[in-house]
């Protein structure tokens, strides 16, 4: 899902070159047409729409008869302080990032259970472990994906279905523009001016120096062909360091680092 750009586009193309027949999906199907090849088919899909998901599943099963792998990649980024957030934006954030994952998972499980095999890879984030100012709602959705994935892994293991979480850090994707745009749009309360300006500069610098998203696609392709994959895979510059700090020193040091960084 979410294959029109960023991680999704790279993943779809690489899997199509690695022996999979890929159904690359996105809400705006016209953005996918240039990706099509002999082993990659584009299909419009809105993960917030039950009828859209049903039509997509019917098409896939009618075309190939089974589903071996689902990569839940579709994501939306809404960034705001809690005080300034419009609840419509909050609901949409959770509808895409959490309920979209649930809907897609529910849609593929009957087929996977009947064939007694399959893999579901959920794209989470380092934000699924560590939240920072203005990223609360996005991080909240990724914390939810982590919890749901852990439960799912134990529920479907008996059917030969594997559940894997991939936790990327910052990569060069269109989330840079999305993040900066939504922060500007949501910011209303002047009391947060310093925090917002500091974080926007930090994010712009971070994204400018970020690695290529192809690294995430290579990891996904490797996981897909692994017989006994790890539950979680952390990928991205500095991500493992942050998790190590959290594990060893706890939230007190994480909070100290973030306060120093953003003046919060």
HELIX and SHEET records of a PDB file:
HELIX    1   1 UNK A    6  UNK A   16  1                                  11    
HELIX    2   2 UNK A   29  UNK A   35  5                                   7    
HELIX    3   3 UNK A   50  UNK A   64  1                                  15    
HELIX    4   4 UNK A   87  UNK A   94  1                                   8    
HELIX    5   5 UNK A   95  UNK A   99  3                                   5    
HELIX    6   6 UNK A  100  UNK A  115  1                                  16    
HELIX    7   7 UNK A  126  UNK A  128  5                                   3    
HELIX    8   8 UNK A  136  UNK A  156  1                                  21    
HELIX    9   9 UNK A  157  UNK A  159  5                                   3    
HELIX   10  10 UNK A  175  UNK A  186  1                                  12    
HELIX   11  11 UNK A  190  UNK A  192  5                                   3    
HELIX   12  12 UNK A  193  UNK A  208  1                                  16    
HELIX   13  13 UNK A  214  UNK A  224  1                                  11    
HELIX   14  14 UNK A  239  UNK A  249  1                                  11    
HELIX   15  15 UNK A  251  UNK A  262  1                                  12    
SHEET    1   A 2 UNK A  22  UNK A  26  0                                        
SHEET    2   A 2 UNK A  40  UNK A  44  1                                        
SHEET    1   B 4 UNK A  69  UNK A  72  0                                        
SHEET    2   B 4 UNK A 118  UNK A 123  1                                        
SHEET    3   B 4 UNK A 161  UNK A 168  1                                        
SHEET    4   B 4 UNK A 232  UNK A 235  1                                        
SHEET    1   C 2 UNK A 171  UNK A 172  0                                        
SHEET    2   C 2 UNK A 211  UNK A 212  1                                        
END                                                                             
